[in-house]
Amino acid sequence: MASGDLTHLQEGAVIPFGGDRFTTVPAELAEVFQPGDHLHIVQTTGALLHVPAAVREAVREQVDAAVAAFERLRTAGTDPVHAFYVAFADALADDGVWSQISGANAADVARAESLGRSTTRLRVSDRMREDMIEGLRGWAAHVQNAPAADVVSRVEHDDWVVETVAAPLGVIAFVFEGRPNVFADAAGVLATGNTAVLRIGGDALATARAIQDHALRPALERSGLPDGAVRLIPVRERSAGWALFSDARLALAVVRGSGTAVTELSSVARQSGIPVSSHGTGGAWLVADSTADPVRFAGVVRNSLDRKVCNTLNVAAIVRDRADELVPLLLAAADEAAAARGGVARVHVARGSESWLPADDLTRTIEVRRAEGTVAEPRATLIGIEELGTEWEWEETPELSLVVVDDVDQAVRLFNAHSPQFVATLISEDPAAHARFRESVNAPFVGDGFTRWADGQYALHQPELGLSNWQNGRLLGRGGILTGADLTTRQTFAHHESADQHR
């Protein structure tokens, strides 16, 4: 069997994928592919992902630095790591430093707006700044109070002992959407002796560079840690993420975001033999049963639609015998959340559930503020049951789906079949119903109140490195919130009393 280097692509060439399917090379890809470039084929979709040689080299340099830093970090001890977190937090708390970061962010926002892109998650704020500082100080305290050796288990024999201890994992790669605060969150990997390489969405690159140049690097230098301990890939091209996630030296690939980009990145990592922690599609589900308290229900809806992030309420399932009462409360609470942003809510109704809407909701139009501007759309539209899995990526106008069900069991079946299997909450006064719900719903995050609690720093007082859903299967031995404390492997150590021990 012959093999060799891929130096060119021919238009129309057949590329097999998935074992029994194929795609063909388009003309534009064949034209730009050069020697030294890489091509990745997503085995689930057949997407052809082109990585130019220059992007590969830029990524390789950052991974090289992180690998070298990991070797040094393993023997650095905890004092420099503690000093790093303190210095990083102090830098972000410095008004002069923050003015540099906010200035870069203003440029990022202006650029994104000129391209018609969403800036909701891109903008830095005082609250974001406070959360970053709080998270870093939390890691400083964690490092300072951590035991010298994290012994997971100990087995004693007659004249020898075996201990299993936690050990650093290695180089952790992050690809995340344009949320600058995640740049500070990712520094949490140092708490357990790991290093990080980060690729941020191109819209936030200038902000991330400012954080790196004015806060992160000075903190690394001041603490005596290697410069490669946390590295930012300095290119905007999307292909940098594919190049990063195909580097076999990575110990873990973490993907934040949703949609096709996450699917492609996760596929590249898995096909390269790299473990993945990925989110996938977002959107929380709320189920109200026959015993649901109407005041609690309305409050949960309103507070779960305060802003669009992954754990925002996306689908409401209401049992039929309470629909006359609760559907109007749902719409009113959603409109209250929208009114805080200067509008009314956008609703998608599963076919068969439309009779519970006001008569004119399917015909009247409202103003909907999208990333590209304000547009006129129907207040409500009909969707198929299979579309309940759609995540509504709204900008300023809260948007959600509604389905009326026979009972909670039907709602659970719909969740398990059509949702991204992420966040599920039940509004019920019946303890037995909650127990059955927890047992039957296939979600890593299950609650009995508002959906936006699913967040590492908010729920666990630890900076969150990523949320994982069960869209691609359940997780092995960990919860859906990934934090720096999770990033360890296991090392088994044996101590022998006797030189004559044998088998």
N, C-alpha and C positions, 0 to 999 in steps of 0.2 A: 504494500500500500504506500503510495507516494504522498509526501507532505512537503510543505515549504512555507515561505513567508507570503502573506497577502500584500501585494504591492499595488493592485488596481482592482477595480470592479467593472464589470461589463453590463451595460444597460440590458435589462430583460433577463439577466442570469437568475436561475431558479435557486432560492434559498429555502431548504426544508426547515420546519419547526414543529414542535409539539408531537413529533413522532409520525404523524400522518397528514400533515398539511404543508403548504408551501406559499411563499410570497416571491416577488420578483424585484430586482434592483431597479429603482426609478432612474430616469436620465440624470436628474440633478445630483443624485448621490454619486453615480458613476463619474460624473464630471469633476467633482471636487475631491474625491478620495485620492490620497497620495501615499507613497511609500512611508511607512512609519505610523500611519493612522491605524486606529483600531475600529472594529465593527462588532457590536454586540447584537444578538438576536433574542428578543424577548420570547421565550418559548410558549407563553400563554396567548400572545396576540400576534406574533410575527413582526412586531415593530423592529425596524432596523435603526440602531443607534450608532451614530458616527462620532468618534472621538478623534479630533485632529492631533497630530503628533505634538504640537506646541502646547496644547492643553494637557496632554499626558505628562509632558515634562514638568509643567508648572505644578501639577498635582504630586508627581513623584518626589519633587524637592521637599514639599511639605511633609509627606509621609516619612521620607528619609530622616528629617529633623525630629519628628515625633518618635520614631523607632530609637534613635540615638538618645533622646531625652528619657525614654522609658528605662533604658539601661542605667542611667545615672540616678533616676528618681527612686529606683528600687533600694538604694543604699543611702538615700538622703536623710531619712528620719522624718519625724513629724514636725519639728520646729520650723524648718523653712516653709513647709506647706501652710502651717498656721500663719506664719508671717505674710505669706503671699495673699491669703484671703483677707487679712486685715488691711494690707496695703491696697489691694484692689478695691475694697469697700471704701476706704478713705479717699481714694482717687475719685471714685464716682460721687462721693459726698462733697468734693471740692467744687465750688461754683465756677472757678476758672476752667477746670477740666470739663465740667458739664456743659459750659457754653460752647466749647469746641465740638462736643458730641451733638448738642442740639442744633448747632449751625450746620453740621454735616447732614443731620436728619432733615432739616428744612430743605436742603438741596435735593435729597433723595425723594422727599414728598413731592416737590415741584416737578421733578423729572417723571415720577410715576403718574402724576395728574396729567401731564402733557401727553402721556401715552395712553390715557384713558383707563388706567389701572386702579384697583382698590388701594386705598391708603389707610383703612381703618386700623389694621394691625401694624402698619409701618410707623405710625407717628409715636415718638417718645412723649412721655408725660411725667409730671411730678410723681404720680402714683407708680408708674413703671420704674422710675428711678429709685423710689423708696423700696419697692419690692426687690430690685436687684441688690441693693445695699443690704437689706434684711436677709436675703438668701445667702449672700457671701459671709455675713457675720454668723449666720447659722452654721455654715460649714466650718468656720474658724472654731466655733465652740465644739462642733462634732469632733474635729481633729484633736483638739486639746483634751477632750474627755474620753477619747477612744482607748480601749485597753491595748497594751503593748503587743499582745498576740491574741487574735480572735480565734479561740479554740472552738471548733464546731462539735467535735466529739473526741472521746478518749477511751481507749480500750486497754485494760491492763491484763497482761499475761503473768506467768510465774516470775519470769526474770527479764521481761522486756515490756515496753509500752508503745502503743501506736496512737498518735494524735492526728486528727484531721484539722487543718487550720485554713483560714481564708488567706488568699494570696492575690496580688494584683492580676488583672486580666490581660492588659496590654494596651495597644493603640485603639482608641474608640473613634470612629468616624461619624460625624453628624452632617446630615443635609436637612436644612430647615427653611421654612418659608420666611418672608421678610418681617420677622418680629425681632427687633434688636435685643430685647431682654434675654432671649434664649442664648445669646452669645455669652452672657454672664452665667446662666444656668449651667451651660456645658462645662464650665470650669470646675464643676463639682466632681468630675472624674478624678481630679488630683487627690481628693480626700481618701481614696482607696488605692493610691499609687499608680494610677493610669495616666496616659497622656491622650490628647485629643487633636483631631484635625477637623476643621469646620468648613462647610460650604454653605453660605447664606444666599438666599434669593438675590438676584441681581439688583432689584429695586432697593435693597437695604445695604448694599455693599459699602457705600461711603460712610454710613453710620457705623457699621461694624469695623471698618478701618480706623475710624476715629476712636472707638472704644479700645481697639487694639493698641493704637499708637500712643494714646494719652493716658490710658489706665492699666491695661493688661500688661504690656511689655515693661513699663516702669515697675509694676508690682513684682513681676518675675525677677527683674534685675535686682531690685531692692532686697528680695528674700533670698537671693542666691540660687534660685532654681534655673534650669536650662531654658533658653529661649524657645526651644522646640516643644516645651511641655504643652502648650496650647497654640495651634497654628491655624491661621485663616488662609484659605485658598484665594489668591488675589485676582481672580478672573470672573467675569460675569457669565460666560458661556454655560448653558445648561449641561453641556457634555462633561463639564468638570465633575459633576456628581456621578456620572457613569464611570468616569476614569477612577474616581476615588473608591467607589464601591466594587471595583474589580481588582483592587490591589490585595493580593492574598495575605499580606502581612497584617491586615486588620484583624483584631480580635472580635469586634462587634460593629455592625452598621446600624445606626439609628436614623430613622426617617421620620420627620415631622411634616405634617401637611396632609393633603388628601387628594383624591382624584387620580388621573392617569399617571402623573409624575411619580407618585408614590408607588404605584404598581410597577412602573418601569424600573425605578431604583431598587425596589425590593427584589425584583427578578434578577437584575444584574448581580446583586450581592449573593443571592442564593445559588445562582448558577456558577459563581466563583468560589463557592464553598465557605462563604462568610455568614455566620449567624446574623439574623436581622431582628430588630425591634421596630416594628412599623405600625403606624396608626391606620392608614387607609381612609375610608369614608367616615365622616363624622355625622353628628345629628342624634339627639337624644329622643327617646320615646316616653310618653306619659300615658298611663292607663288609669281610667277612673271606673270604679266598679259601682255596684248598686248601693253600697253604704258610704260612698264618698261624701265627705263634708264639703259643702259648696264654698264656704269661705276659704278653707284650706286649698281647695282646688283652684280657685281664682287667683289666690296669692302665688301658688306654685307656677301657674302659667305666666303671670305678669313678671315674676322675678327670674324666670328661666328664659326670658326673651329680652333681657336688658342690652345685650350686644351679641354680635355674631362671632362665635368661636366654635370649636368642635363639640363642646358639651351643651350648646344651646338647644332648647326644645325645638324639635323638627317635626314630630308626628304626635298627634293626640288621638288616642283610641278611647271612645266613650261607649259604655254599655247602653243598649237600646232602651232599657226601661228607665234610664235617667237622662236620655238625650234631650227631651223637651226642655229640661231645666238646665243641663250643663253645657249644651252647645251654645246657647246665648251667653252664658257666663264665660266660656272660652273665647268667643269673639270679642266680648267687652274687655276682658283682661288683656287680650292681644292688642286691642286698640289702645288701651291705657299705656302699654309698653311702647307702642308706636307714637302716641301723643307726646311722650317724653322726647321724641326725636322729630316732632313736628309733622306727623302724618297719621295714616291708618294702616292696619295690617293687611297683608296679602295672604290669601287662603287658597289651598288646593284641596279639593274634596274628592274622596274616592267615589266612583260611580256606585249608586245605590244609597249614598248617604246625603245626597243633595236636598232631600225633602226637609231636612231640619234647618236649612239655611233660610234667612229672610228672602222673600220672593224676588227681590231685585238684585241680590248679590252677584248673580251670574251674568247680569246684563250691565250694571253700572260700572263706570271706570273710576279709578283713583290715580293719584300721582305716586309713582314708585321711584325712589331715588336709587339708581344703579351706579356702578363705578363710572360708567360713561356719561352719566347725567340723569336728569329727571325725565321719565317717560310715562305715558298714559297706558295703564293696563287694567284688565278686569279686576274687580275686588276679589272674585272667586272664579276658579276654573276647575273643570272636571279632570280627574286623572284615573288611570287604571290601578287596580290593586297592586300590580307589579311595580308601579312607580312610587310606592310608599318608601322604597329604599333610596329615593333621590334626596341628596342633601341640598337644601336651598341656600346658596351662597349669597345672602343678602348683604347690602351695604348699609343703608340707613333705614330701610323699611322692613320691619319684622315680617317674616314669611314662614308659614308652617302648613302641614297637611292635617286633614281631619278624616277619620274613618269611624263609623258607628258599627259596633260589633254586638253579637248576641250575648257574649259573656267574656270574662277575663281569659278563659282558656283559648277562645278564638283570637283574642288580641295577642296572646303569647305565641300562638301558631303563626300569626302574621309577622310578628317580630322575628321569630326564629327563621322564617322563610325569606323575608324581604329586607330586613334591616341590615345595617353594617355590623350588628351584634356588638354594640358599644355601651350606651347608657340606657337603662330602663328604670322607670320609677312607677310605683303603684300608689294611687290615692284611695285608701280604703280604711274603714274603721274596724275591719275584721282581722284579728291576728292570724286565724287559720288561712285566710286568703293571702296574707303576706308570706306565710310559710310556703304555701303551694307555689306562689309566684317566684320566690327565690329558688325553689327546687327546679322549676320548669323553664324559666327564661334563660336563654343562652347568652348571657352578658357578663363581662368582667366587672361592671359597675352597676350595682342595683341599689335603689333607695326608696324612700317613702315620702320625699319632699322635692324641693326644687332640684333641677338637673345639673346646675352649674357647679355643684360641689366637687365634681370629678376633676381634681387638680392637685398636683403633688404638694405645692407649697401651702395651698389653702387647706387641704385635708390632712396632710401628714406633717406639716411644718418642715418640709424638706424641699429644696429646689428641684423642680421636676425636669428631668432630661427628656422625657417623652411619655406619651400615653399610648398604650397598645390595645387595640380591640381584638375580637376573636374572629374577625372577618376571614382570616386565613388559617383558622384552627386555633385551638386552645394553647395557652402558653405553658411551658414546662417549668413547674415548681416556682412560679413567682406571680405576683399580681400584675395588674395592667398599668400601674404607675412605675415608671423606671426612674430611679434616683441614683446619685453617685454611690450610695451605700450598697446598691445591688451589683455593682460592677466588680465582682470578684470571682475567682476560681477556687479550687480546693487543692491543697498540697498535703500529702500524707507523709508524716515524719515518724521514724522508728528510733527508739532509744534502747540499746541493748546493754544489759548489766554484765553478761557473761561473754568472754571471748570464745567459749566452747559451744555456743548455741549452734544447732544444726537441725536439719529436717531429715 
